[in-house]
């Protein structure tokens, strides 16, 4: 079967693509950067996979899709975003472009269309995410096509963003959860979603809307406890119940601090619940879906568990080091007696006329290096500058004030673990910790 696929370079789409190619299907994947996508994937499936240049966000009329649909038997739309960013809006990517694609399918006589939607994109939908998905779903099902709308719950896969987030949460010593984590979810493994897509394309019958869910509903805190054990942490999950109003206020900060993992709409979708009936999905798969206890392969438990812990340990380390630099700068600007600072500079060999310049210049430099710690760009350069400055301070004081090595408070010996921590961050910034 010849299949046109969108979203093939994304998390879920890449798994679906792998499954289709492994079963002998020919796939034309439309992406913005075919060369980049091909390079990331390598030369596997030569002759079965074609990368085609098409910007999903600009393909907003049926005519834009006609060249891509030439000679295709089926279409799988796996494009989706959880958060809007710049021009990447829910309406554009979830409604306008898919509707143009589906209309073009009708014009070209495509036999089969699968739309990856979301559980909750129904008549009770309130979030823009769900409403935009539902608009495309309804349009597709109104067309004279053989179409199925797949509605996955929370999808787990080792490299998925949600898996990393929940793995990190599960590894925390104390997990802050809105309402204590009583929200209901029904997580499904990404391989089961990909297998369902394959079987539907190959003729397995299903209703027009298919709830793609795990074998049973779980509370969020129960799911995290399962992940915690699967990642090799035998200690009991401890939860800090965050009152709902406070959780909503915190999620609202995502509009000004996009780095936050949850925004107001995402929290509202979580509070609504995300469960369904697994019976039909079980029939489509030909077996029960994988339970959460089996999501993490035993061979990956240790590296994934380490990655989960680093998900919060590294930010904590960055924050503490940044705070040390900022605090040092503030103290040097006058909190610590200036006369004492000048005396120390004199003992270090700094001429009298340069002492104030050295004092305030070093304080400002400390502040700048501390603030740069909290900026994502060029962090490795920041770590290198911090390490160089500490080494410089250590060398000068070792020559001029060697007695500081024997000081009971360790003003110089404490530089050693500080340098080790900065070195660790320097190495970890080079490549993200993954499996």
CORQUIQUI-V775715 format. One record per residue. RES is the residue in one letter. PSI is psi in radians with two decimals (none if undefined). BURIAL is b if it has 9 or more other ideal C-beta (glycine too) atoms within 8 Angstrom, else e. Layout:
RES:PSI:BURIAL / RES:PSI:BURIAL
This chain:
X:2.44:e / X:2.14:b / X:2.26:b / X:2.30:b / X:2.36:b / X:2.69:b / X:0.36:b / X:-0.31:b / X:-0.01:b / X:3.13:b / X:-1.07:b / X:-0.74:b / X:-0.65:b / X:-0.59:b / X:-0.71:b / X:-0.76:b / X:-0.81:b / X:-0.77:b / X:-0.75:b / X:-0.76:b / X:-0.66:b / X:-0.40:e / X:0.36:e / X:0.12:e / X:2.69:b / X:2.25:b / X:2.32:b / X:1.95:b / X:2.12:b / X:2.21:b / X:2.89:b / X:-0.55:e / X:1.49:e / X:-0.73:b / X:-0.76:e / X:-0.74:e / X:-0.72:b / X:-0.69:e / X:-0.69:e / X:-0.58:e / X:-0.50:e / X:-2.94:e / X:0.26:e / X:2.66:e / X:0.61:e / X:2.34:e / X:-0.32:e / X:-0.23:b / X:2.20:b / X:2.21:e / X:2.27:b / X:2.36:b / X:2.13:b / X:2.13:b / X:1.92:e / X:-0.67:b / X:-0.22:b / X:-0.05:e / X:1.38:b / X:0.11:e / X:2.68:e / X:-0.60:b / X:-0.53:e / X:-0.43:b / X:-0.23:b / X:-0.77:b / X:-0.66:e / X:-0.51:b / X:-0.07:b / X:2.13:e / X:0.34:e / X:2.49:b / X:-0.54:e / X:2.86:b / X:2.40:b / X:2.06:b / X:1.92:b / X:0.42:b / X:2.36:b / X:2.56:b / X:2.60:b / X:-0.46:e / X:2.45:e / X:2.57:e / X:2.09:e / X:-2.11:e / X:-0.09:e / X:1.56:b / X:2.76:e / X:-0.81:b / X:-0.67:b / X:-0.86:b / X:-0.48:b / X:-0.43:b / X:-1.06:b / X:-0.95:b / X:-0.81:b / X:-0.70:b / X:-0.67:b / X:-0.72:b / X:-0.80:b / X:-0.66:b / X:-0.69:b / X:-0.60:b / X:-0.73:b / X:-0.77:b / X:-0.57:e / X:-0.12:b / X:0.52:e / X:2.38:b / X:-0.56:e / X:2.34:b / X:2.25:b / X:2.24:b / X:2.11:b / X:1.81:b / X:-2.35:b / X:2.50:b / X:2.24:b / X:-0.16:b / X:1.24:b / X:-2.90:e / X:-0.37:e / X:0.13:e / X:2.46:b / X:-0.50:e / X:2.67:b / X:-0.57:b / X:-0.93:b / X:-0.70:b / X:-0.70:b / X:-0.70:b / X:-0.77:b / X:-0.66:b / X:-0.77:b / X:-0.67:b / X:-0.85:b / X:-0.71:e / X:-0.78:b / X:-0.81:b / X:-0.22:b / X:-0.17:e / X:2.71:b / X:1.14:e / X:2.73:b / X:1.72:e / X:2.58:b / X:2.30:b / X:2.02:b / X:2.29:b / X:1.51:b / X:2.58:b / X:-2.76:b / X:2.18:b / X:2.22:b / X:2.34:b / X:2.53:b / X:-0.65:e / X:0.09:e / X:2.61:b / X:-0.72:e / X:-0.62:b / X:-0.71:b / X:-0.76:b / X:-0.87:b / X:-0.56:b / X:-0.73:b / X:-0.79:b / X:-0.76:b / X:-0.43:b / X:-0.13:b / X:2.57:e / X:-0.60:e / X:2.12:e / X:1.97:b / X:2.11:e / X:2.38:b / X:2.24:b / X:0.26:b / X:0.13:b / X:0.60:b / X:-0.04:e / X:2.54:b / X:2.25:b / X:2.92:b / X:1.21:b / X:2.54:b / X:2.54:b / X:2.50:b / X:-0.57:b / X:-0.56:b / X:-0.63:b / X:-0.80:b / X:-0.70:b / X:-0.67:b / X:-0.72:b / X:-0.80:b / X:-0.82:b / X:-0.63:b / X:-0.72:b / X:-0.51:b / X:0.14:e / X:-0.05:e / X:2.32:e / X:2.52:e / X:2.76:e / X:2.93:e / X:-0.50:e / X:2.22:b / X:2.05:b / X:2.07:b / X:1.71:b / X:2.84:b / X:-3.12:b / X:-0.40:e / X:2.66:e / X:2.64:e / X:2.65:b / X:2.63:b / X:-0.75:b / X:-0.58:b / X:-0.69:b / X:-0.76:b / X:-0.64:b / X:-0.67:b / X:-0.80:b / X:-0.70:b / X:-0.82:b / X:-0.71:b / X:-0.49:b / X:0.16:b / X:0.24:e / X:1.91:b / X:-0.13:e / X:2.56:e / X:2.44:e / X:2.19:b / X:2.21:e / X:2.35:b / X:1.97:e / X:2.05:e / X:2.14:b / X:2.48:e / X:-0.80:b / X:-0.69:e / X:-0.69:e / X:-0.72:b / X:-0.66:b / X:-0.76:e / X:-0.73:b / X:-0.55:b / X:-0.37:b / X:-0.23:b / X:-0.40:b / X:-0.49:e / X:-0.27:e / X:1.42:e / X:-0.30:e / X:-0.30:e / X:2.40:b / X:-0.35:e / X:2.30:e / X:-3.09:b / X:-0.75:b / X:-0.72:b / X:-0.73:b / X:-0.71:b / X:-0.69:b / X:-0.66:b / X:-0.75:b / X:-0.52:b / X:-0.52:b / X:2.71:e / X:1.20:b / X:2.84:b / X:-3.00:b / X:2.10:e / X:-0.09:b / X:-0.86:e / X:-0.70:b / X:-0.66:b / X:-0.72:b / X:-0.72:e / X:-0.72:b / X:-0.48:b / X:0.20:e / X:2.88:e / X:2.53:e / X:2.73:b / X:2.28:b / X:2.72:b / X:-0.51:b / X:-0.34:e / X:0.20:e / X:-0.70:b / X:2.00:b / X:2.41:e / X:-0.63:e / X:-0.38:e / X:-0.02:b / X:-0.78:b / X:-0.91:e / X:-0.65:e / X:-0.64:b / X:-0.71:b / X:-0.74:b / X:-0.67:b / X:-0.77:b / X:-0.66:b / X:-0.38:b / X:-0.46:b / X:-0.44:b / X:-0.73:e / X:-0.80:b / X:-0.66:e / X:-0.70:e / X:-0.77:b / X:-0.81:b / X:-0.76:b / X:-0.71:e / X:-0.75:b / X:-0.71:b / X:-0.64:b / X:-0.82:b / X:-0.79:b / X:-0.77:b / X:-0.73:b / X:-0.74:b / X:-0.75:b / X:-0.79:b / X:-0.72:e / X:-0.40:b / X:-0.05:e / X:-0.23:e / X:-0.79:e / X:2.41:e / X:2.21:e / X:-0.65:e / X:-0.71:e / X:-0.67:e / X:-0.74:b / X:-0.64:b / X:-0.72:e / X:-0.69:e / X:-0.68:b / X:-0.75:b / X:-0.42:e / X:-0.05:b / X:0.20:e / X:2.21:e / X:2.65:e / X:-0.74:e / X:-0.31:e / X:-0.03:e / X:-0.80:b / X:-0.69:e / X:-0.76:e / X:-0.73:b / X:-0.95:b / X:-0.53:b / X:-0.76:e / X:-0.65:b / X:-0.77:b / X:-0.70:b / X:-0.74:b / X:-0.77:b / X:-0.78:b / X:-0.80:e / X:-0.59:b / X:-0.76:b / X:-0.65:b / X:-0.41:e / X:-0.51:b / X:0.13:e / X:2.34:b / X:-0.57:e / X:2.44:e / X:0.74:e / X:-0.59:b / X:-0.63:b / X:-0.68:e / X:-0.80:b / X:-0.70:b / X:-0.73:b / X:-0.72:b / X:-0.79:b / X:-0.74:b / X:-0.72:e / X:-0.75:b / X:-0.74:b / X:-0.68:b / X:-0.84:e / X:-0.77:b / X:-0.73:b / X:-0.78:e / X:-0.83:b / X:-0.57:b / X:-0.60:b / X:-0.77:e / X:-0.62:b / X:1.07:e / X:-0.34:e / X:-0.32:e / X:-0.37:b / X:-0.43:e / X:0.10:e / X:2.37:b / X:-0.41:e / X:-0.09:e / X:0.86:e / X:-0.45:e / X:-0.69:b / X:-0.46:e / X:-0.25:e / X:-0.44:b / X:-0.90:e / X:-0.53:e / X:-0.76:b / X:-0.68:b / X:-0.72:e / X:-0.72:b / X:-0.68:b / X:-0.77:b / X:-0.84:b / X:-0.68:b / X:-0.80:b / X:-0.66:e / X:-0.46:b / X:-0.40:e / X:-0.68:e / X:2.35:e / X:2.55:e / X:1.95:e / X:3.03:e / X:none:e
